[in-house]
Amino acid sequence: MSTLYKLSARALDGSMRSMKDCKGRVLLFVNVASGCGFTPQYAGLEALWQKYGERGLTVLGFPCNQFGAQEPGDEAAIGEFCSLTYDVSFPMFAKVDVNGDDTHPIFAFLKAGAPGVLGTEGIKWNFTKFLVDREGKVVGRYASAHKPEDMAGDIERLL
């Protein structure tokens, strides 16, 4: 069993969610922020979730305030922003760190499975995306500027 399925994270509503609940699905993890130039990607992420969710894709949003302090709000503010501004219905989690000493274990797993440029593991900015296959293996890492809709072919191959 993939190490990913042994991990969990706190959802926006405060409940704990085990990644084991996602076993057998294609997963798209994204570190998100409400005040970023890439924030409009929420619309593309929601579109992927709507298009492929029934076929086995789950989009998972993890707010992060480590890049330009672009996610300063609490969980309630984040949830309200996502719902009212982008009608986000995919699972959203509580704020996490994706770099440094307090890196959330899920992002430590993702970065180790798909290192960045020249093998560096550090995430460079908001809206970095990690694609995970149905067995829990990280199969892709996409930079912030990579639009969600441009991932459709990769997602379809895994579904």
GROMACS elastic network, one bead per residue, 0.5 to 0.9 nm:
[ bonds ]
;  ai    aj funct       b0    kb
    1     4     6  0.83030   500
    1     5     6  0.71315   500
    1     6     6  0.85022   500
    1   135     6  0.78325   500
    1   136     6  0.80089   500
    2     5     6  0.57706   500
    2     6     6  0.75686   500
    2   135     6  0.68469   500
    2   136     6  0.53805   500
    2   137     6  0.70849   500
    3     6     6  0.54243   500
    3     7     6  0.71718   500
    3   109     6  0.78827   500
    3   136     6  0.77618   500
    4     7     6  0.55071   500
    4     8     6  0.84569   500
    4    19     6  0.65394   500
    4    20     6  0.76893   500
    4   105     6  0.88910   500
    4   106     6  0.68568   500
    4   109     6  0.69470   500
    4   110     6  0.85221   500
    4   136     6  0.61952   500
    4   137     6  0.82199   500
    5     8     6  0.78341   500
    5    18     6  0.71358   500
    5    21     6  0.78600   500
    5    22     6  0.77379   500
    5    23     6  0.67845   500
    5   136     6  0.72656   500
    6    18     6  0.73643   500
    6    19     6  0.67902   500
    6    20     6  0.65123   500
    7    17     6  0.87826   500
    7    18     6  0.61166   500
    7    19     6  0.57581   500
    7    20     6  0.75473   500
    7   105     6  0.71544   500
    7   106     6  0.65752   500
    8    16     6  0.66835   500
    8    17     6  0.54315   500
    8    19     6  0.54406   500
    8    20     6  0.80283   500
    8   105     6  0.84595   500
    8   106     6  0.76120   500
    9    15     6  0.84663   500
    9    16     6  0.56684   500
    9    17     6  0.54359   500
    9    18     6  0.65858   500
    9    19     6  0.78038   500
    9    93     6  0.69966   500
    9    94     6  0.77443   500
    9   104     6  0.84424   500
    9   105     6  0.88638   500
    9   106     6  0.79623   500
   10    13     6  0.78669   500
   10    14     6  0.56994   500
   10    15     6  0.55954   500
   10    17     6  0.59993   500
   10    18     6  0.87564   500
   10    93     6  0.58230   500
   10    94     6  0.56418   500
   10    95     6  0.86420   500
   11    14     6  0.52984   500
   11    15     6  0.54344   500
   11    16     6  0.59915   500
   11    17     6  0.64272   500
   11    62     6  0.89423   500
   11    75     6  0.88519   500
   11    91     6  0.76336   500
   11    92     6  0.60589   500
   11    94     6  0.52843   500
   11    95     6  0.89670   500
   12    15     6  0.74900   500
   12    75     6  0.54343   500
   12    76     6  0.73123   500
   12    78     6  0.81472   500
   12    79     6  0.68747   500
   12    91     6  0.85073   500
   12    92     6  0.59096   500
   12    95     6  0.81856   500
   13    16     6  0.88253   500
   13    75     6  0.74866   500
   13    76     6  0.79614   500
   13    79     6  0.86853   500
   13    92     6  0.88792   500
   13    93     6  0.79951   500
   13    94     6  0.79540   500
   14    75     6  0.85136   500
   14    93     6  0.84404   500
   14    94     6  0.74289   500
   17    20     6  0.84811   500
   17    21     6  0.75616   500
   17    93     6  0.88092   500
   18    21     6  0.56966   500
   18    22     6  0.78221   500
   19    22     6  0.52963   500
   19    23     6  0.69734   500
   19   106     6  0.89939   500
   20    23     6  0.51719   500
   20    24     6  0.89572   500
   21    24     6  0.87909   500
   22    25     6  0.56816   500
   22    26     6  0.81587   500
   22    27     6  0.76968   500
   22    58     6  0.76775   500
   22   134     6  0.86959   500
   23    26     6  0.84243   500
   23   134     6  0.67222   500
   23   135     6  0.71622   500
   23   136     6  0.71817   500
   24    56     6  0.78991   500
   24   133     6  0.80784   500
   24   135     6  0.61896   500
   24   136     6  0.78046   500
   25    55     6  0.87223   500
   25    56     6  0.50219   500
   25    57     6  0.57898   500
   25    58     6  0.67622   500
   25   132     6  0.85052   500
   25   133     6  0.70617   500
   25   135     6  0.79140   500
   25   136     6  0.83700   500
   25   159     6  0.82543   500
   26    56     6  0.59627   500
   26    58     6  0.62567   500
   26    59     6  0.85961   500
   26   131     6  0.74022   500
   26   132     6  0.57340   500
   26   135     6  0.82863   500
   26   136     6  0.80569   500
   26   155     6  0.76199   500
   26   158     6  0.68137   500
   26   159     6  0.68328   500
   27    56     6  0.84571   500
   27    57     6  0.57655   500
   27    59     6  0.59251   500
   27    60     6  0.72551   500
   27   130     6  0.79844   500
   27   131     6  0.58042   500
   27   133     6  0.66100   500
   27   134     6  0.76057   500
   27   136     6  0.82392   500
   28    45     6  0.89739   500
   28    57     6  0.74623   500
   28    58     6  0.62595   500
   28    60     6  0.60305   500
   28    61     6  0.84506   500
   28   129     6  0.66656   500
   28   130     6  0.56401   500
   28   132     6  0.63619   500
   28   155     6  0.88558   500
   29    58     6  0.85422   500
   29    59     6  0.61498   500
   29    61     6  0.61910   500
   29    62     6  0.74511   500
   29   107     6  0.88159   500
   29   110     6  0.85934   500
   29   128     6  0.82803   500
   29   129     6  0.56252   500
   29   130     6  0.51028   500
   29   131     6  0.65508   500
   29   132     6  0.80272   500
   30    59     6  0.77323   500
   30    60     6  0.62936   500
   30    61     6  0.51284   500
   30    62     6  0.60297   500
   30    63     6  0.82650   500
   30   126     6  0.80991   500
   30   127     6  0.55816   500
   30   128     6  0.57418   500
   30   130     6  0.65507   500
   31    60     6  0.86728   500
   31    61     6  0.60829   500
   31    63     6  0.55346   500
   31    64     6  0.60138   500
   31    96     6  0.84750   500
   31    98     6  0.76424   500
   31   125     6  0.84061   500
   31   126     6  0.56451   500
   31   127     6  0.50895   500
   31   128     6  0.59615   500
   31   129     6  0.70456   500
   32    36     6  0.84294   500
   32    38     6  0.86564   500
   32    39     6  0.73261   500
   32    42     6  0.82965   500
   32    61     6  0.61598   500
   32    62     6  0.56973   500
   32    64     6  0.60562   500
   32    65     6  0.86813   500
   32    71     6  0.80765   500
   32   126     6  0.55095   500
   32   127     6  0.51230   500
   32   128     6  0.79881   500
   33    36     6  0.58668   500
   33    38     6  0.82498   500
   33    39     6  0.63768   500
   33    62     6  0.83698   500
   33    63     6  0.54520   500
   33    64     6  0.60530   500
   33    65     6  0.69681   500
   33    67     6  0.86596   500
   33    69     6  0.87703   500
   33    70     6  0.57242   500
   33    72     6  0.86807   500
   33    78     6  0.85698   500
   33   126     6  0.62907   500
   33   127     6  0.74898   500
   34    37     6  0.89255   500
   34    38     6  0.88308   500
   34    39     6  0.58181   500
   34    40     6  0.89457   500
   34    63     6  0.80948   500
   34    70     6  0.63380   500
   34    71     6  0.55524   500
   34    72     6  0.84915   500
   34    73     6  0.87083   500
   34    78     6  0.71976   500
   34    81     6  0.73188   500
   34    82     6  0.77935   500
   35    38     6  0.83760   500
   35    39     6  0.65480   500
   35    69     6  0.83875   500
   35    71     6  0.62402   500
   35    72     6  0.86246   500
   36    39     6  0.50986   500
   36    40     6  0.84207   500
   36    67     6  0.88595   500
   36    68     6  0.83800   500
   36    70     6  0.58432   500
   36    71     6  0.82077   500
   36   126     6  0.72855   500
   36   127     6  0.88558   500
   37    40     6  0.73653   500
   38    41     6  0.57186   500
   38    42     6  0.83071   500
   38   126     6  0.74038   500
   38   127     6  0.67396   500
   38   144     6  0.70926   500
   38   145     6  0.73600   500
   39    42     6  0.59379   500
   39    43     6  0.85124   500
   39   126     6  0.85283   500
   39   127     6  0.77904   500
   40    43     6  0.59023   500
   40    44     6  0.76289   500
   40    86     6  0.80465   500
   41    44     6  0.50548   500
   41    45     6  0.61715   500
   41    46     6  0.85157   500
   41   127     6  0.78393   500
   41   147     6  0.68276   500
   41   148     6  0.67705   500
   42    45     6  0.50384   500
   42    46     6  0.60621   500
   42    47     6  0.85074   500
   42    82     6  0.79272   500
   42    86     6  0.63277   500
   42    87     6  0.88012   500
   42    88     6  0.72105   500
   42   148     6  0.86778   500
   43    46     6  0.51601   500
   43    47     6  0.61624   500
   43    48     6  0.87678   500
   43    86     6  0.58790   500
   43    87     6  0.80768   500
   43    88     6  0.77385   500
   43   148     6  0.88101   500
   44    48     6  0.62812   500
   44    49     6  0.86499   500
   44   147     6  0.73222   500
   44   148     6  0.52962   500
   44   149     6  0.59271   500
   45    48     6  0.51499   500
   45    49     6  0.62762   500
   45    50     6  0.86742   500
   45    59     6  0.70703   500
   45    88     6  0.84875   500
   45    90     6  0.84415   500
   45   147     6  0.87876   500
   45   148     6  0.57381   500
   45   149     6  0.77117   500
   46    50     6  0.61020   500
   46    51     6  0.85128   500
   46    59     6  0.79538   500
   46    86     6  0.79821   500
   46    87     6  0.78798   500
   46    88     6  0.59395   500
   46    89     6  0.70032   500
   46    90     6  0.67339   500
   47    50     6  0.50812   500
   47    51     6  0.60127   500
   47    52     6  0.84544   500
   47   148     6  0.85892   500
   47   149     6  0.79990   500
   48    51     6  0.51027   500
   48    52     6  0.58187   500
   48    53     6  0.74904   500
   48    57     6  0.81452   500
   48    58     6  0.88885   500
   48    59     6  0.78371   500
   48   148     6  0.72986   500
   48   149     6  0.70757   500
   48   151     6  0.88447   500
   48   152     6  0.74793   500
   49    52     6  0.54949   500
   49    54     6  0.84520   500
   49    57     6  0.66496   500
   49    58     6  0.64144   500
   49    59     6  0.60061   500
   49    89     6  0.82332   500
   49    90     6  0.65469   500
   50    53     6  0.56954   500
   50    54     6  0.78040   500
   50    89     6  0.87236   500
   50    90     6  0.86134   500
   51    54     6  0.74800   500
   51    55     6  0.82619   500
   51    57     6  0.88511   500
   52    55     6  0.51594   500
   52    56     6  0.64461   500
   52    57     6  0.54464   500
   52    58     6  0.80807   500
   52   155     6  0.83739   500
   52   156     6  0.82426   500
   52   159     6  0.84418   500
   53    56     6  0.52759   500
   53    58     6  0.59337   500
   53    59     6  0.82216   500
   54    57     6  0.71995   500
   55   159     6  0.67370   500
   56   134     6  0.86033   500
   56   159     6  0.65029   500
   57   155     6  0.78516   500
   57   159     6  0.74713   500
   58    90     6  0.72710   500
   58    91     6  0.79198   500
   59    90     6  0.58646   500
   59    91     6  0.67286   500
   59    92     6  0.86558   500
   60    90     6  0.65014   500
   60    91     6  0.52283   500
   60    92     6  0.59273   500
   60    93     6  0.75527   500
   61    90     6  0.75438   500
   61    91     6  0.63417   500
   61    93     6  0.61227   500
   61    94     6  0.89192   500
   62    91     6  0.89233   500
   62    92     6  0.61418   500
   62    93     6  0.51498   500
   62    94     6  0.65552   500
   62    95     6  0.61421   500
   62    96     6  0.65827   500
   63    71     6  0.67798   500
   63    75     6  0.88705   500
   63    78     6  0.79661   500
   63    92     6  0.78562   500
   63    93     6  0.68715   500
   63    94     6  0.64941   500
   63    96     6  0.63361   500
   63    97     6  0.85746   500
   63   126     6  0.86576   500
   64    67     6  0.75075   500
   64    69     6  0.83930   500
   64    70     6  0.79228   500
   64    71     6  0.60865   500
   64    72     6  0.86545   500
   64    94     6  0.86332   500
   64    95     6  0.52635   500
   64    96     6  0.53539   500
   64    97     6  0.59498   500
   64    98     6  0.71799   500
   64   126     6  0.74087   500
   65    68     6  0.71994   500
   65    70     6  0.56483   500
   65    72     6  0.61663   500
   65    73     6  0.88929   500
   65    95     6  0.73561   500
   65    96     6  0.77890   500
   65    97     6  0.74349   500
   65   126     6  0.86768   500
   66    69     6  0.58555   500
   66    70     6  0.76964   500
   66    71     6  0.80795   500
   66    96     6  0.88049   500
   66    97     6  0.66967   500
   66    98     6  0.77466   500
   66    99     6  0.79192   500
   66   125     6  0.83029   500
   66   126     6  0.84000   500
   67    70     6  0.63571   500
   67    71     6  0.83785   500
   67   124     6  0.81906   500
   67   125     6  0.59344   500
   67   126     6  0.65641   500
   68    71     6  0.84068   500
   68   125     6  0.88305   500
   69    72     6  0.60164   500
   70    73     6  0.89004   500
   70   126     6  0.86325   500
   71    74     6  0.84208   500
   71    78     6  0.79010   500
   71    95     6  0.83634   500
   72    78     6  0.88215   500
   73    76     6  0.77741   500
   73    77     6  0.54674   500
   73    78     6  0.60945   500
   74    77     6  0.53763   500
   74    78     6  0.62160   500
   74    79     6  0.86685   500
   74    94     6  0.83536   500
   74    95     6  0.80068   500
   75    78     6  0.50449   500
   75    79     6  0.60499   500
   75    80     6  0.85302   500
   75    93     6  0.82160   500
   75    94     6  0.59887   500
   75    95     6  0.72810   500
   76    79     6  0.51759   500
   76    80     6  0.61498   500
   76    81     6  0.86021   500
   77    80     6  0.51272   500
   77    81     6  0.60804   500
   77    82     6  0.85854   500
   78    81     6  0.51681   500
   78    82     6  0.61504   500
   78    83     6  0.85350   500
   78    94     6  0.87902   500
   79    82     6  0.52360   500
   79    83     6  0.60550   500
   79    84     6  0.84690   500
   79    88     6  0.86463   500
   79    92     6  0.78245   500
   80    83     6  0.51887   500
   80    84     6  0.58911   500
   80    85     6  0.80767   500
   81    84     6  0.53850   500
   81    85     6  0.55653   500
   81    86     6  0.76357   500
   81    87     6  0.87853   500
   82    85     6  0.55103   500
   82    86     6  0.53651   500
   82    87     6  0.61619   500
   82    88     6  0.54359   500
   82    89     6  0.85323   500
   83    86     6  0.57673   500
   83    88     6  0.51501   500
   83    89     6  0.73774   500
   84    87     6  0.57065   500
   84    88     6  0.81505   500
   85    88     6  0.81586   500
   86    89     6  0.89490   500
   88    91     6  0.83614   500
   88    92     6  0.85810   500
   89    92     6  0.82606   500
   93    96     6  0.82820   500
   96   102     6  0.83444   500
   96   103     6  0.72945   500
   96   104     6  0.60969   500
   96   107     6  0.89795   500
   97   100     6  0.73552   500
   97   101     6  0.86504   500
   97   102     6  0.59932   500
   97   104     6  0.57952   500
   97   107     6  0.82783   500
   98   102     6  0.77166   500
   98   104     6  0.60280   500
   98   105     6  0.87315   500
   98   106     6  0.86755   500
   98   107     6  0.56708   500
   98   108     6  0.74384   500
   98   111     6  0.89573   500
   98   122     6  0.79876   500
   98   123     6  0.68960   500
   99   102     6  0.70379   500
   99   104     6  0.80829   500
   99   107     6  0.80781   500
   99   108     6  0.81422   500
   99   121     6  0.87015   500
   99   122     6  0.60527   500
   99   123     6  0.65854   500
  100   103     6  0.54860   500
  100   122     6  0.83616   500
  102   105     6  0.87110   500
  103   106     6  0.82596   500
  103   107     6  0.65865   500
  103   108     6  0.63396   500
  104   107     6  0.54552   500
  104   108     6  0.63505   500
  104   109     6  0.88086   500
  105   109     6  0.61516   500
  105   110     6  0.85975   500
  106   109     6  0.51472   500
  106   110     6  0.62434   500
  106   111     6  0.87017   500
  107   111     6  0.59230   500
  107   112     6  0.83378   500
  108   111     6  0.53251   500
  108   112     6  0.61518   500
  108   113     6  0.85935   500
  108   121     6  0.85131   500
  109   112     6  0.52985   500
  109   113     6  0.62025   500
  109   114     6  0.87813   500
  109   138     6  0.85941   500
  110   113     6  0.51051   500
  110   114     6  0.62276   500
  110   115     6  0.82596   500
  110   130     6  0.67827   500
  110   131     6  0.88390   500
  110   132     6  0.85485   500
  110   137     6  0.88232   500
  110   138     6  0.63718   500
  110   141     6  0.85747   500
  111   114     6  0.52038   500
  111   115     6  0.53396   500
  111   116     6  0.76409   500
  111   120     6  0.86254   500
  111   121     6  0.52247   500
  111   122     6  0.71943   500
  111   123     6  0.77717   500
  111   130     6  0.84272   500
  111   138     6  0.87321   500
  111   141     6  0.84101   500
  112   115     6  0.58187   500
  112   121     6  0.65044   500
  112   138     6  0.88060   500
  113   137     6  0.73586   500
  113   138     6  0.52971   500
  113   139     6  0.76588   500
  113   140     6  0.85432   500
  113   141     6  0.89821   500
  114   119     6  0.85007   500
  114   121     6  0.76968   500
  114   130     6  0.77852   500
  114   138     6  0.62497   500
  114   139     6  0.70175   500
  114   140     6  0.62553   500
  114   141     6  0.58646   500
  115   118     6  0.79182   500
  115   119     6  0.50371   500
  115   120     6  0.55994   500
  115   122     6  0.78769   500
  115   141     6  0.76514   500
  116   119     6  0.53198   500
  116   120     6  0.50401   500
  116   121     6  0.55081   500
  116   122     6  0.71393   500
  116   123     6  0.75454   500
  116   124     6  0.88565   500
  116   141     6  0.73231   500
  116   142     6  0.87903   500
  116   143     6  0.87073   500
  117   120     6  0.58185   500
  117   121     6  0.81625   500
  120   123     6  0.84661   500
  123   126     6  0.81266   500
  123   128     6  0.69826   500
  123   143     6  0.87150   500
  124   128     6  0.77004   500
  124   143     6  0.80804   500
  124   144     6  0.82401   500
  125   128     6  0.64840   500
  125   143     6  0.80525   500
  125   144     6  0.64653   500
  126   129     6  0.89534   500
  126   143     6  0.88265   500
  126   144     6  0.62209   500
  127   142     6  0.86589   500
  127   143     6  0.72758   500
  127   145     6  0.79294   500
  127   146     6  0.87365   500
  128   141     6  0.73126   500
  128   142     6  0.58121   500
  128   145     6  0.82501   500
  128   146     6  0.83064   500
  129   140     6  0.80530   500
  129   141     6  0.56800   500
  129   143     6  0.65941   500
  129   144     6  0.72278   500
  129   146     6  0.84722   500
  129   148     6  0.85847   500
  130   138     6  0.69331   500
  130   139     6  0.76653   500
  130   140     6  0.56266   500
  130   142     6  0.63767   500
  131   137     6  0.85332   500
  131   138     6  0.59328   500
  131   139     6  0.57305   500
  131   141     6  0.64262   500
  131   142     6  0.82426   500
  131   154     6  0.86277   500
  131   155     6  0.79411   500
  132   135     6  0.78527   500
  132   136     6  0.57473   500
  132   137     6  0.53428   500
  132   139     6  0.55042   500
  132   140     6  0.70803   500
  132   158     6  0.87791   500
  133   136     6  0.54658   500
  133   137     6  0.54645   500
  133   138     6  0.65232   500
  133   139     6  0.65388   500
  133   155     6  0.88590   500
  133   158     6  0.62323   500
  133   159     6  0.83848   500
  134   137     6  0.74660   500
  134   158     6  0.75416   500
  134   159     6  0.81738   500
  138   141     6  0.80036   500
  140   154     6  0.87336   500
  142   145     6  0.80856   500
  142   146     6  0.60159   500
  142   147     6  0.87549   500
  142   151     6  0.87234   500
  143   146     6  0.54615   500
  143   147     6  0.87674   500
  144   147     6  0.76438   500
  146   149     6  0.85946   500
  146   150     6  0.69448   500
  146   151     6  0.80436   500
  147   150     6  0.53789   500
  147   151     6  0.71721   500
  148   151     6  0.53921   500
  148   152     6  0.73770   500
  149   152     6  0.56117   500
  149   153     6  0.88200   500
  150   153     6  0.72932   500
  150   154     6  0.85070   500
  151   154     6  0.54174   500
  151   155     6  0.62171   500
  151   156     6  0.86731   500
  152   155     6  0.50661   500
  152   156     6  0.60163   500
  152   157     6  0.86318   500
  153   156     6  0.51140   500
  153   157     6  0.62676   500
  153   158     6  0.88409   500
  154   157     6  0.52783   500
  154   158     6  0.66236   500
  154   159     6  0.89221   500
  155   158     6  0.52591   500
  155   159     6  0.62843   500
  156   159     6  0.50570   500
